[in-house]
Amino acid sequence: MNLEGFDYNTEREKIILPEYGREIQKMVDYAKTLPTKEERQACAETIVDVMAFMHPQLHATADYERKLWDNLAIMSNFELDIDYPFDISAARKISEKPNPLPYPTNYIPVRHYGKIIFDLFDILKEMPDGPEYDALVQATASHMQRALIQWGHGTADVEKIASDLARFTDGRVQIDPNDIMLYKENPIQTALKKKKK
């Protein structure tokens, strides 16, 4: 929509530091256009005074003046040719965008179990029989039940847990559904019942 005479923020140039607002950004842009260094210096000092007035909470910090001058340099894209009272090299590091964090791209066939359960399935495939194996099978089944209760609206079918254990361990874990020691009811519902009493 393009209505004549209306000026929308979405159509304006992006503000570098929005906490100072568009008017301060306009002042900084104006200061960059001044012809002499003395005029730019006087204008920059006035802008920093206005910025300090706008954010009085900065006065409580030890190096608030440095922060204001750093912010001025960032807002000018380091193009304002003045004599800064502080070294603004730290501001360059602040204004740089960090490298994006890598997003985990692990494929999880059944997302409600989560990656840790699938790591346990891999461990169970290779683990020899014994008391540790039996304890890990029970702990894994118990955690699977909690996941099903949480994501399945309070129901956890023992047959489904036994079936999924066999399926995702490539048939290594074969367990009778009656042998799985699970909660008798949803632990969340139990806690809520106790709270009501």
N, C-alpha and C positions, 0 to 999 in steps of 0.2 A: 504494500500500500504506500503510495507516494502522494501525500497531500501537501500542496504548496503552502509554505509558511510554517509548517510544523517541523520540529527538529527532534528526532528520536535518538535515544542513547544507542540503540542497536545500529544506527546508521553512522554514528560518530566514530572517530578514531579511538582505538583502545587506550585506556589510561594505564600507564606503567605501574604506578603505585596508587591503587584506588582509595586507600585510606586518607589521602590528602585531597581527593576530589579533582574535578575537571578544571576548576578555576586556578588552582595552584599549578596544574600541568600547563595551562595556558600561559601563566606568568613565566614558567621556566622556558617554554617555547619562545615567548617574547624576548626573554633575556638573551637567548642565543642569537637573536637577530640584531641586537644593539651593536653599533659600529665600533665603539672604542672599549678597551679593556676596563677603563675606569668606570664607565657606565654599566658594563656587565657586572663588575664587582659590586657596585652600589646596589644594583637590582638584586643580585644573588643574596646579599646580606639582608635586604628587606624581605625577600622570600623566606629565608631561614627564620627570621623573626616571626613572620606570620605562621610558619609551620610550627614553631615552638608555642605560639599562642593557641593554635588549634589543638595541640596535644600536650596539655600541661602535665599529664602523668609521666611524660618523659623526663621531667626535671628531677624526678626521684632517682633516676638511674645515674650511675657515676659518670658515664661518658655520653651524656645525651647530646651535647653539641656535635660530637663526632658523628653520631648516628644521623643527626639532621643534615650535616654536610654530605655524608655518604648517600643519604636518600636523595638529596639534590643532584648529586652526580649521577645516580641511577636514573632519575627522572629525565635528565638531559641526555641520556645515552652516552655519557662521558664526552659530550661535544661542547660543553660550556667552557670556554677558554677564560678562566679566571685563576687567581692565586688562592687556592684552597688553604684554610688555616690548619688543616689536618691532612695526613697522608690518606689518599682515597684508594690505595691499591687493594685494601681489604674489601671495599665495596664491589670491585670487579669480581671477586670470588663469590660474593653474596648474590650478585645478579646473574651469574651463570646458572643455567638449568642443569640439574644433576642427570646423570645417565639413568635411563629407565631401568627399573628392577626387572629381572627376568621373571616372567609369569610361569608358574609350574604347568607343564603341559603333559603331565602323567595321565594316561587313560585309565579311568576307573569304571569297570563295567556296571557296577551297581553303586551309585554315588552315595546312597544313604548309609552304606557301611563305612565309606571313607578309605583313604589310602593306607592308614595304619592297619586296618583289618586285612587288606590285601597283602601287606607286607607279612602279616602273621600267617596268611595262607601259604605264602612262599616258604616261610620257615617250617611250617607243618609238613610240607611236601618232602623236605629233606631230613627232618628230625627222626632219629631212631625211636622205636617204642620204648616205653619206660614210664616212671612216675612223672618226670618233667613233661613228657609228651602228653600224658593224660591231663595234667594240670593245665597245660597250655590249651588243649582242646576245650576244657571246661571254661577257662577264662575267655577264650575267643567266642564260644557259644553264648556266654553271659553278655559279652559286649555286643554281640549281634542282636541279642534280645533287646538290650537297651536302645540300640539304634532303631529297631523295628517299632518299639513302643513310641519312641520320640517322633519318628517320621510316619508311622502307620496309625496315628490317632489312638494309641493306647492298646493295640492288639499285637501280640507276638506269637505266631504259630510255631510250635515246636517242630512240626514236620517240615516247615519251610526252612528253619534253621539247619536241621539235619541234612536236608536236600542241598542247601547252599554250601554247607561245609564240604559235602562230597563233590559237588560240582566245581567249586573254585579251587579245590586241592587236587583236581584231576583224579578223583576217586580214592585218594590216599586215606582220607578220614571217612571211615564208615562207622557211623554211630547210631545206635537205636534211639529214636526220639524219646523213649521212656527213660533212658539213662542220663539224659541231659538235666543237670540240676539248675533250674532256672527260678526266677522269682515267681511266687505264687500269684502276685498281682503287680500292677504297675507301681513302681516305687514312688512316683510322683503323686499318684492318687492316694497311696498310703499316707504320705506326708501331709497331704491336704486334709485327709480324714482326721488325722491326729490334731491338726491345727484347729479344726472346727470344734473338737471336743473340749 
